[in-house]
Amino acid sequence: MLKIKAAVIGYGNVGRYAAQAVISSPDIELCGIVRRTLAQIPELPGVPVVESILDLGKIDLALICSPTRNVLEHAISCLESGISTVDSFDIHPKISEMRDALDVSAKKGAARAIVAAGWDPGSDSVIRALFEACAPKGITYTNFGPGMSMGHTVAVKAIPGVDKAISITIPTGCGIHQRVVYLQLKPGASLENVAADIKRDPYFKQDETSVIQVDNIDDYMDSGHGVSIERKGASGATDNQTFRFSMSVNNPALTSQIMVSCARAAMRQPPGAYTMIELPIIDLLPGDRREIIGRIV
């Protein structure tokens, strides 16, 4: 079997789990880590650590595990060099715009880009699409948490004056959420000013947000998260059709596993950019298609 040659860009929470998921995959090979710190990673003996993905030679695909706001720059550079990409871009209103931008670069480099390949957006988007196919008329409610939001936490840490932080998502029902941010401030920083900056950030401005200063952020750290999705609607002329899906997960571990599954699917598509709802589900799975169909269908 010819394995997909993959590199991981960024080695934070998602990057570490992505490396583990690649190593566990039968059809993908971990060929390198791209990061600013070039020291060898003890848990990845023999895996090169480089500043540029081009230093790794022939690479088929990059798993972009950097913060969302850096995804576009990394993705365009890879795609135009002929390297396919998978990212977990998570600003929902900008996903279509991101897909359009990467579609141009992917086709220019004869590569593939899978955009927003986490669990939400991502696999939850697939669930919502399936529910809507089952009941075309109706309303879907997506309730996150309670748990740590990685995207929101990264966004808070980038706010001037913040030393350490965690953002917790609390569902209030019917798809409405509250955000609670626990943080340690840098010396001289004003809680009032920092809180105002957080509440203006695109990640937070749509939700009710509380900002709480604490002495030790480590007392609040927990990477667990979850979701409950419910749709109530009509199948044809039949009302009161109800569908429910729920899960409780380690946030970065699931995000990275979905990215790795999408890496496999990416290499089975024509050049261009895709979201998860555009991918054949079977392409996410390793192995023989007939065996998969016989086992699952």
N, C-alpha and C positions, 0 to 999 in steps of 0.2 A: 504494500500500500504506500503510495506517495503521500507523505504528510504535508499539511499546510505549514509553511514556515512563518511563524508569527513572532512579533515583538510587542512588548508592553511599554507604552509611553506613560511615565509617571509611576511612582512606587509608594503611594499613600495607601489608605485602607483598601480601596478598590483595586489598585495595582497589585498589592500583595495577594489578595484573593484571586485575581485574574491569573497570576502566575501559577498558583496552585491548581486552578481549574484547567489551564492549558496542560500542565504536567499530567493531570488525571485523564486527559482526552486521548483516545486511541488513534486519532487521525490528525492531531495538531502537535507541532514541535515548537518548544520555547527556544528561540534563537537569540534573544537578548532583551535587556532592559535599557530603556532610554531615560536618563535623568541627569540632573545637574551634578549630583554627588557621584563621583566615579569609583568609589571604593567598592570592592567585591562584596556582594551580599551573602552573608554566612549561610543562610538557608537555601541558597541557590548556587552551590559549588559548580564551577565550570561554565556558568551562564555569563556571557560578556555583559559588561555595563558600559554604555557609551553615551556621549552627548548628542549624537545625531544618528538617526536610524540608517542613514546612508553609510555609516561606518560598519554596518553589519553585513554588507554584501547583498546577496539576493534574498529579499524578504517578500513574501506574498501579501502579508496583511499586518496592520498595526491595530492593537487594542488601545484606544486613546483613553487613559484613565486619569487625565488631568482634570482640574476644575472646569465646569461648564463654560466659563467665560474664555477659556483658552482653547476650546475644542476647534473652533473654526480655523485658527492659524495652523494648528498641527495637522488637521485633516487636509486642508488645501495643499500644504507642502508635500504630504505623503501621496495624495491622489495624483497630483500632477507629475510625480516621479514614478507613477505606475504601481504604487503600493495601495492596496485596498484598505479600508478603514472600518472600524466599528467604534461607536462612541455611545456615551450615556447622557447626552445633552438633555437637560430636564426642565428647560423653561418652556412650558406648554404652548403659550401663544406664539412663540417664535420658531416652532419646529418646522412648519411648512416653509418658512423663509430660509431656514438652515438647509432643509432638503433641497430646495431649488438651487441654492448657491453651490452645494456640494455635487449636485447632478452635473453641473457644467464642468467642474474640475475632474470628476470621475470619468466622464466621457472623453475629456481631453487626454487623460492619462490611460485610457482603456482599463479602468479599475472600477471597483464597486465600493459604495459607502452605505453602511447601515446606520441610520440616524436614530437617536433616542432609544437605544437598545438596553433599557434597564427593565425594572418591573413596573414602574409607572413614572413616565410613559414607557411603554414596551409591552410586556406580557399582559398587563392589565388592559392595555388598549385592545389586545386581541380578544380578551374576555368580553369587553364592552361591545366590540364589533359582532361577536357571536351572539350575545344577548339581543342586540338590535336586529340581527337576522331572524331570531326566534320570535321577536315581538316588534315589528317595524314601527308601530305607534306606541308611545309610552315615554317614560322618564327613567334614566339610569342615575343612581346615586352612588358615588364613590367616597367612602369614608376611610381616611388614613389614620393609622395609629391606634392607641397612643404609642409614640415611639420617636426615635431620633430620625430627623430628615437630614441626609448627607448634604444635599444641595443647599439647604437653608443654613446648615452649620458652617459649610465652607464660605457662604456669602457673609455670614456674621463675622467670621475670623478676618475677613478682608476689610472690615470697617475700621477706620483710624481710631486708635484708642483701645481696641479690644486686644487683650493678651491671649486668653483662652475662652472657648465658648462651646455650647451645645444648644441646638434648637430642637425642641420637642413639639410634635404635632399632636393636637388633641381634637378628636372628632366630636362635634356637637350634634351630628345627625343631618340627614338629607343633603350630604355633600358639603356641609359648611364646617369650617375648621377654625380653631384658635391656635396661635403659636405662642409658646412660652420659651423665652431665651434666657438661659443661665450663663453668666459670663464673669470673668475676672478682667478688671481694667488694668491698663498700663499706668504707671505712676503719672500723676498729673492729669489724667483723663477725666472728663466730666460725664457722669452717668446720664445726665439730662441730654447732653449733646449727642452722646453715642446712641441713646435710645431713639432720639429723633431721626438720626441717620439710618438706623435699622428699619424703622417704620416707613421710611421713604423708599427703601430698596425695592426693586421689582419683585423680589422673592416674597416680600412681606406686606406690601401696600394693599393687597386685596383682602387681607385677613386681619381679624382682631389680634393684636400682638402685645404680650406683656414681656417686659425686660427686667430681669432680677439679677442683682449683683450678689456674688457669693465669694466666700473666702478660698475655697478649694474646688475647682471644677471637676476634679477626679472623683469626687463623691457623687457626681450626677451622671457619670458616663455610662452609657448602655447602648449598644449598637442594634438592639432589637427594634423591630417595627412590624407593621402589619397593615392589612387592608380588608375591608368588607365592601363588596359591590352588590348592589341589588337593582333589578329592573322590574318594574310592574307595567304591563302594557297589554296589547291585543295581538293575537295571532289570527290574521284574517279578520273575521267578524266576532271572534271570541275574546271577551274581556277577561280581566283578572288573571292573566298569566304572570306568574312571579318566578324570578330566577335569582339565585343567590350564590355568591362565591366569597370565600374568606381564606385568609392565611395569616400566620404569624411566623416571622422570619428574622434571620440575621441579615440586616440591610445590605452591607457591602458584599457579603458572600453570595447572595442571590443575584445582585446586580452584575457581578463579575461572571457568574455562571451563565447568565442569559447572554452577556456579551460574547462569551466564548462559543456558545451555541449559534449565535448569529454570525460569528466568524466562519463557521462551517457553511451556513446558508449563503453567505455573501459570495463565496467562491463558486456557487452553483447558479448565479444570476448573470444576465448580460450586463455590460458596463452601465453604470448609472447609480443614482442614489435612491434609497428605499427606506421606508419605515417598517416596523414589524408587521403591521396589518397587511402589507403588500407581499410578504414572503409566504411561500407554501410551507405549512407547518412541518411537513415531513422533512424539509430541507434543514431543519434545526437539529435533526437526529443523525447520529453516526450509523453506518451499517448499510446493509442491502435493503433496497426499497421493498422488495417482495416480502422479506422477513418482517420488516417493520409493519407493513400492511396486515400481514397474517397475525402478528402479535397484538396489534392495537385495535384494528378494525373488527 
